[in-house]
């Protein structure tokens, strides 16, 4: 699952949890970058996280592919 999760996050998939209002995604400006940053978004704000931290957050918080309330659906 780790390789699939990594590939889907790099392809632009948005992971989240509607109940807790938290999302993890890689912005389009980071596609193709050697060490991309991702965004961890909660009701308290947004912060940049490393790609590795984004993968960890998706796993630990059991985030699933979602449609972001502001950004919409990805092309995955």
N, CA, C and O atoms as a Tinker XYZ file with bonds, in Angstrom:
   304  protein
     1  N      0.807000   -1.190000    0.000000    73     2
     2  CA     0.000000    0.000000    0.000000    64     1     3
     3  C      0.854000    1.261000    0.000000    63     2     4     5
     4  O      0.421000    2.288000   -0.523000    81     3
     5  N      2.048000    1.214000    0.567000    73     3     6
     6  CA     2.902000    2.384000    0.648000    64     5     7
     7  C      3.248000    2.963000   -0.710000    63     6     8     9
     8  O      3.231000    4.180000   -0.890000    81     7
     9  N      3.561000    2.104000   -1.661000    73     7    10
    10  CA     3.925000    2.562000   -3.002000    64     9    11
    11  C      2.707000    3.159000   -3.693000    63    10    12    13
    12  O      2.816000    4.183000   -4.369000    81    11
    13  N      1.557000    2.533000   -3.531000    73    11    14
    14  CA     0.323000    3.043000   -4.135000    64    13    15
    15  C     -0.044000    4.402000   -3.546000    63    14    16    17
    16  O     -0.405000    5.325000   -4.275000    81    15
    17  N      0.051000    4.518000   -2.237000    73    15    18
    18  CA    -0.261000    5.778000   -1.565000    64    17    19
    19  C      0.675000    6.880000   -2.034000    63    18    20    21
    20  O      0.236000    7.994000   -2.323000    81    19
    21  N      1.955000    6.574000   -2.109000    73    19    22
    22  CA     2.944000    7.546000   -2.564000    64    21    23
    23  C      2.642000    8.000000   -3.993000    63    22    24    25
    24  O      2.684000    9.194000   -4.289000    81    23
    25  N      2.342000    7.060000   -4.866000    73    23    26
    26  CA     2.054000    7.382000   -6.269000    64    25    27
    27  C      0.788000    8.228000   -6.398000    63    26    28    29
    28  O      0.749000    9.170000   -7.189000    81    27
    29  N     -0.237000    7.897000   -5.630000    73    27    30
    30  CA    -1.490000    8.637000   -5.726000    64    29    31
    31  C     -1.358000   10.047000   -5.167000    63    30    32    33
    32  O     -1.941000   10.988000   -5.706000    81    31
    33  N     -0.593000   10.198000   -4.090000    73    31    34
    34  CA    -0.371000   11.532000   -3.532000    64    33    35
    35  C      0.429000   12.383000   -4.515000    63    34    36    37
    36  O      0.146000   13.568000   -4.692000    81    35
    37  N      1.432000   11.771000   -5.154000    73    35    38
    38  CA     2.224000   12.489000   -6.161000    64    37    39
    39  C      1.413000   12.820000   -7.408000    63    38    40    41
    40  O      1.744000   13.758000   -8.133000    81    39
    41  N      0.356000   12.055000   -7.660000    73    39    42
    42  CA    -0.498000   12.298000   -8.827000    64    41    43
    43  C     -1.566000   13.358000   -8.552000    63    42    44    45
    44  O     -2.317000   13.738000   -9.450000    81    43
    45  N     -1.629000   13.831000   -7.301000    73    43    46
    46  CA    -2.569000   14.900000   -6.985000    64    45    47
    47  C     -3.783000   14.495000   -6.184000    63    46    48    49
    48  O     -4.679000   15.310000   -5.970000    81    47
    49  N     -3.833000   13.258000   -5.736000    73    47    50
    50  CA    -4.962000   12.803000   -4.924000    64    49    51
    51  C     -5.003000   13.591000   -3.618000    63    50    52    53
    52  O     -3.961000   13.837000   -3.009000    81    51
    53  N     -6.191000   13.985000   -3.186000    73    51    54
    54  CA    -6.378000   14.692000   -1.922000    64    53    55
    55  C     -6.910000   13.691000   -0.908000    63    54    56    57
    56  O     -7.893000   12.995000   -1.164000    81    55
    57  N     -6.257000   13.625000    0.241000    73    55    58
    58  CA    -6.686000   12.738000    1.319000    64    57    59
    59  C     -7.260000   13.576000    2.436000    63    58    60    61
    60  O     -6.755000   14.661000    2.727000    81    59
    61  N     -8.313000   13.082000    3.064000    73    59    62
    62  CA    -8.900000   13.885000    4.123000    64    61    63
    63  C     -9.899000   13.139000    4.961000    63    62    64    65
    64  O    -10.147000   11.947000    4.779000    81    63
    65  N    -10.472000   13.891000    5.897000    73    63    66
    66  CA   -11.492000   13.412000    6.815000    64    65    67
    67  C    -12.480000   14.557000    7.011000    63    66    68    69
    68  O    -12.139000   15.574000    7.615000    81    67
    69  N    -13.699000   14.397000    6.505000    73    67    70
    70  CA   -14.698000   15.457000    6.581000    64    69    71
    71  C    -15.086000   15.782000    8.024000    63    70    72    73
    72  O    -15.264000   16.949000    8.374000    81    71
    73  N    -15.218000   14.752000    8.857000    73    71    74
    74  CA   -15.653000   14.962000   10.239000    64    73    75
    75  C    -14.669000   15.811000   11.029000    63    74    76    77
    76  O    -15.073000   16.669000   11.814000    81    75
    77  N    -13.384000   15.575000   10.825000    73    75    78
    78  CA   -12.363000   16.326000   11.560000    64    77    79
    79  C    -11.849000   17.533000   10.779000    63    78    80    81
    80  O    -11.013000   18.290000   11.271000    81    79
    81  N    -12.350000   17.702000    9.576000    73    79    82
    82  CA   -11.985000   18.840000    8.728000    64    81    83
    83  C    -10.465000   18.959000    8.556000    63    82    84    85
    84  O     -9.880000   20.011000    8.811000    81    83
    85  N     -9.839000   17.857000    8.118000    73    83    86
    86  CA    -8.399000   17.873000    7.859000    64    85    87
    87  C     -8.106000   17.213000    6.523000    63    86    88    89
    88  O     -8.757000   16.247000    6.123000    81    87
    89  N     -7.095000   17.768000    5.840000    73    87    90
    90  CA    -6.763000   17.321000    4.495000    64    89    91
    91  C     -5.261000   17.346000    4.291000    63    90    92    93
    92  O     -4.552000   18.168000    4.871000    81    91
    93  N     -4.786000   16.427000    3.453000    73    91    94
    94  CA    -3.381000   16.379000    3.065000    64    93    95
    95  C     -3.340000   16.266000    1.553000    63    94    96    97
    96  O     -4.019000   15.425000    0.964000    81    95
    97  N     -2.533000   17.127000    0.924000    73    95    98
    98  CA    -2.413000   17.080000   -0.529000    64    97    99
    99  C     -1.107000   17.734000   -0.963000    63    98   100   101
   100  O     -0.477000   18.476000   -0.209000    81    99
   101  N     -0.723000   17.435000   -2.199000    73    99   102
   102  CA     0.462000   18.050000   -2.778000    64   101   103
   103  C     -0.009000   19.086000   -3.796000    63   102   104   105
   104  O     -0.683000   18.732000   -4.763000    81   103
   105  N      0.330000   20.349000   -3.596000    73   103   106
   106  CA    -0.092000   21.377000   -4.549000    64   105   107
   107  C      0.537000   21.169000   -5.927000    63   106   108   109
   108  O      1.613000   20.583000   -6.043000    81   107
   109  N     -0.126000   21.642000   -6.947000    73   107   110
   110  CA     0.345000   21.480000   -8.326000    64   109   111
   111  C      1.734000   22.080000   -8.526000    63   110   112   113
   112  O      2.498000   21.591000   -9.358000    81   111
   113  N      2.071000   23.116000   -7.790000    73   111   114
   114  CA     3.389000   23.755000   -7.946000    64   113   115
   115  C      4.525000   22.841000   -7.502000    63   114   116   117
   116  O      5.686000   23.122000   -7.801000    81   115
   117  N      4.223000   21.759000   -6.798000    73   115   118
   118  CA     5.249000   20.844000   -6.311000    64   117   119
   119  C      5.445000   19.621000   -7.205000    63   118   120   121
   120  O      6.360000   18.832000   -6.967000    81   119
   121  N      4.606000   19.449000   -8.227000    73   119   122
   122  CA     4.743000   18.302000   -9.129000    64   121   123
   123  C      6.088000   18.364000   -9.830000    63   122   124   125
   124  O      6.473000   19.409000  -10.355000    81   123
   125  N      6.801000   17.252000   -9.840000    73   123   126
   126  CA     8.078000   17.172000  -10.531000    64   125   127
   127  C      9.260000   17.685000   -9.738000    63   126   128   129
   128  O     10.394000   17.598000  -10.208000    81   127
   129  N      9.030000   18.214000   -8.552000    73   127   130
   130  CA    10.110000   18.715000   -7.703000    64   129   131
   131  C     10.796000   17.529000   -7.027000    63   130   132   133
   132  O     10.138000   16.556000   -6.658000    81   131
   133  N     12.112000   17.610000   -6.866000    73   131   134
   134  CA    12.857000   16.495000   -6.277000    64   133   135
   135  C     12.401000   16.183000   -4.848000    63   134   136   137
   136  O     12.204000   15.016000   -4.508000    81   135
   137  N     12.233000   17.192000   -4.023000    73   135   138
   138  CA    11.758000   17.010000   -2.646000    64   137   139
   139  C     10.516000   17.875000   -2.454000    63   138   140   141
   140  O     10.607000   18.991000   -1.943000    81   139
   141  N      9.354000   17.358000   -2.864000    73   139   142
   142  CA     8.136000   18.170000   -2.814000    64   141   143
   143  C      7.638000   18.403000   -1.391000    63   142   144   145
   144  O      7.866000   17.591000   -0.495000    81   143
   145  N      6.961000   19.518000   -1.208000    73   143   146
   146  CA     6.267000   19.808000    0.034000    64   145   147
   147  C      4.787000   19.549000   -0.185000    63   146   148   149
   148  O      4.268000   19.706000   -1.290000    81   147
   149  N      4.125000   19.155000    0.874000    73   147   150
   150  CA     2.687000   18.945000    0.820000    64   149   151
   151  C      2.028000   19.910000    1.794000    63   150   152   153
   152  O      2.705000   20.602000    2.555000    81   151
   153  N      0.720000   19.949000    1.763000    73   151   154
   154  CA    -0.044000   20.814000    2.651000    64   153   155
   155  C     -0.854000   19.945000    3.595000    63   154   156   157
   156  O     -1.525000   19.003000    3.174000    81   155
   157  N     -0.780000   20.275000    4.879000    73   155   158
   158  CA    -1.637000   19.657000    5.893000    64   157   159
   159  C     -2.583000   20.753000    6.344000    63   158   160   161
   160  O     -2.160000   21.749000    6.931000    81   159
   161  N     -3.855000   20.568000    6.069000    73   159   162
   162  CA    -4.855000   21.596000    6.318000    64   161   163
   163  C     -5.836000   21.113000    7.385000    63   162   164   165
   164  O     -6.390000   20.018000    7.286000    81   163
   165  N     -6.041000   21.953000    8.413000    73   163   166
   166  CA    -7.027000   21.673000    9.458000    64   165   167
   167  C     -7.909000   22.898000    9.619000    63   166   168   169
   168  O     -7.723000   23.896000    8.924000    81   167
   169  N     -8.852000   22.828000   10.516000    73   167   170
   170  CA    -9.716000   23.985000   10.753000    64   169   171
   171  C     -8.945000   25.141000   11.375000    63   170   172   173
   172  O     -9.432000   26.272000   11.377000    81   171
   173  N     -7.753000   24.880000   11.901000    73   171   174
   174  CA    -6.912000   25.927000   12.491000    64   173   175
   175  C     -5.990000   26.596000   11.484000    63   174   176   177
   176  O     -5.333000   27.582000   11.817000    81   175
   177  N     -5.926000   26.083000   10.260000    73   175   178
   178  CA    -5.070000   26.688000    9.243000    64   177   179
   179  C     -4.367000   25.641000    8.400000    63   178   180   181
   180  O     -4.705000   24.458000    8.429000    81   179
   181  N     -3.376000   26.108000    7.647000    73   179   182
   182  CA    -2.603000   25.233000    6.765000    64   181   183
   183  C     -1.134000   25.338000    7.112000    63   182   184   185
   184  O     -0.656000   26.387000    7.544000    81   183
   185  N     -0.418000   24.230000    6.916000    73   183   186
   186  CA     1.024000   24.253000    7.102000    64   185   187
   187  C      1.691000   23.343000    6.083000    63   186   188   189
   188  O      1.132000   22.325000    5.676000    81   187
   189  N      2.897000   23.726000    5.679000    73   187   190
   190  CA     3.682000   22.895000    4.773000    64   189   191
   191  C      4.308000   21.762000    5.565000    63   190   192   193
   192  O      4.802000   21.961000    6.675000    81   191
   193  N      4.282000   20.574000    4.983000    73   191   194
   194  CA     4.929000   19.404000    5.580000    64   193   195
   195  C      5.730000   18.705000    4.496000    63   194   196   197
   196  O      5.434000   18.843000    3.309000    81   195
   197  N      6.737000   17.960000    4.900000    73   195   198
   198  CA     7.510000   17.197000    3.930000    64   197   199
   199  C      6.631000   16.097000    3.336000    63   198   200   201
   200  O      5.592000   15.744000    3.894000    81   199
   201  N      7.059000   15.572000    2.215000    73   199   202
   202  CA     6.307000   14.490000    1.580000    64   201   203
   203  C      6.223000   13.283000    2.518000    63   202   204   205
   204  O      5.179000   12.636000    2.610000    81   203
   205  N      7.308000   12.985000    3.203000    73   203   206
   206  CA     7.340000   11.854000    4.128000    64   205   207
   207  C      6.356000   12.067000    5.278000    63   206   208   209
   208  O      5.675000   11.132000    5.697000    81   207
   209  N      6.285000   13.304000    5.790000    73   207   210
   210  CA     5.344000   13.608000    6.864000    64   209   211
   211  C      3.911000   13.513000    6.362000    63   210   212   213
   212  O      3.029000   13.073000    7.099000    81   211
   213  N      3.667000   13.916000    5.130000    73   211   214
   214  CA     2.333000   13.798000    4.547000    64   213   215
   215  C      1.904000   12.334000    4.474000    63   214   216   217
   216  O      0.766000   12.004000    4.808000    81   215
   217  N      2.800000   11.462000    4.042000    73   215   218
   218  CA     2.497000   10.030000    3.996000    64   217   219
   219  C      2.189000    9.504000    5.390000    63   218   220   221
   220  O      1.259000    8.717000    5.570000    81   219
   221  N      2.965000    9.936000    6.372000    73   219   222
   222  CA     2.754000    9.503000    7.753000    64   221   223
   223  C      1.386000    9.969000    8.258000    63   222   224   225
   224  O      0.666000    9.199000    8.894000    81   223
   225  N      1.028000   11.215000    7.981000    73   223   226
   226  CA    -0.265000   11.746000    8.415000    64   225   227
   227  C     -1.431000   10.984000    7.795000    63   226   228   229
   228  O     -2.414000   10.690000    8.475000    81   227
   229  N     -1.324000   10.667000    6.523000    73   227   230
   230  CA    -2.389000    9.917000    5.855000    64   229   231
   231  C     -2.568000    8.560000    6.527000    63   230   232   233
   232  O     -3.695000    8.122000    6.756000    81   231
   233  N     -1.473000    7.903000    6.838000    73   231   234
   234  CA    -1.543000    6.574000    7.475000    64   233   235
   235  C     -2.044000    6.656000    8.914000    63   234   236   237
   236  O     -2.975000    5.943000    9.289000    81   235
   237  N     -1.438000    7.513000    9.712000    73   235   238
   238  CA    -1.754000    7.588000   11.145000    64   237   239
   239  C     -3.178000    8.077000   11.379000    63   238   240   241
   240  O     -3.864000    7.581000   12.273000    81   239
   241  N     -3.623000    9.035000   10.594000    73   239   242
   242  CA    -4.958000    9.611000   10.778000    64   241   243
   243  C     -6.024000    8.882000    9.950000    63   242   244   245
   244  O     -7.192000    9.269000    9.959000    81   243
   245  N     -5.616000    7.830000    9.239000    73   243   246
   246  CA    -6.525000    7.032000    8.408000    64   245   247
   247  C     -7.323000    7.899000    7.442000    63   246   248   249
   248  O     -8.539000    7.753000    7.315000    81   247
   249  N     -6.615000    8.810000    6.760000    73   247   250
   250  CA    -7.267000    9.690000    5.794000    64   249   251
   251  C     -7.552000    8.923000    4.514000    63   250   252   253
   252  O     -6.795000    8.030000    4.134000    81   251
   253  N     -8.637000    9.272000    3.856000    73   251   254
   254  CA    -9.081000    8.596000    2.637000    64   253   255
   255  C     -9.180000    9.607000    1.501000    63   254   256   257
   256  O     -9.279000   10.808000    1.751000    81   255
   257  N     -9.154000    9.137000    0.253000    73   255   258
   258  CA    -9.344000   10.053000   -0.875000    64   257   259
   259  C    -10.706000   10.751000   -0.756000    63   258   260   261
   260  O    -11.730000   10.107000   -0.525000    81   259
   261  N    -10.694000   12.070000   -0.917000    73   259   262
   262  CA   -11.917000   12.863000   -0.752000    64   261   263
   263  C    -12.004000   13.962000   -1.811000    63   262   264   265
   264  O    -11.055000   14.221000   -2.551000    81   263
   265  N    -13.162000   14.588000   -1.856000    73   263   266
   266  CA   -13.347000   15.806000   -2.631000    64   265   267
   267  C    -13.191000   16.957000   -1.647000    63   266   268   269
   268  O    -13.960000   17.079000   -0.694000    81   267
   269  N    -12.209000   17.785000   -1.881000    73   267   270
   270  CA   -11.921000   18.907000   -0.984000    64   269   271
   271  C    -13.048000   19.933000   -1.110000    63   270   272   273
   272  O    -13.495000   20.208000   -2.223000    81   271
   273  N    -13.524000   20.512000    0.012000    73   271   274
   274  CA   -14.639000   21.453000   -0.059000    64   273   275
   275  C    -14.333000   22.728000   -0.875000    63   274   276   277
   276  O    -15.253000   23.345000   -1.412000    81   275
   277  N    -13.085000   23.115000   -0.969000    73   275   278
   278  CA   -12.725000   24.327000   -1.702000    64   277   279
   279  C    -12.032000   24.009000   -3.022000    63   278   280   281
   280  O    -12.274000   24.674000   -4.029000    81   279
   281  N    -11.179000   23.002000   -3.020000    73   279   282
   282  CA   -10.377000   22.671000   -4.191000    64   281   283
   283  C    -11.080000   21.709000   -5.156000    63   282   284   285
   284  O    -10.720000   21.636000   -6.331000    81   283
   285  N    -12.064000   20.985000   -4.671000    73   283   286
   286  CA   -12.790000   20.059000   -5.523000    64   285   287
   287  C    -12.123000   18.701000   -5.623000    63   286   288   289
   288  O    -11.399000   18.278000   -4.721000    81   287
   289  N    -12.376000   18.030000   -6.725000    73   287   290
   290  CA   -11.873000   16.681000   -6.963000    64   289   291
   291  C    -10.647000   16.728000   -7.850000    63   290   292   293
   292  O    -10.525000   17.590000   -8.720000    81   291
   293  N     -9.747000   15.797000   -7.621000    73   291   294
   294  CA    -8.551000   15.690000   -8.449000    64   293   295
   295  C     -8.862000   14.897000   -9.700000    63   294   296   297
   296  O     -9.954000   14.350000   -9.847000    81   295
   297  N     -7.913000   14.841000  -10.582000    73   295   298
   298  CA    -8.099000   14.105000  -11.828000    64   297   299
   299  C     -7.747000   12.642000  -11.721000    63   298   300   301
   300  O     -7.774000   11.933000  -12.727000    81   299
   301  N     -7.412000   12.158000  -10.518000    73   299   302
   302  CA    -7.039000   10.740000  -10.333000    64   301   303
   303  C     -8.233000    9.835000  -10.471000    63   302   304
   304  O     -8.103000    8.618000  -10.346000    81   303
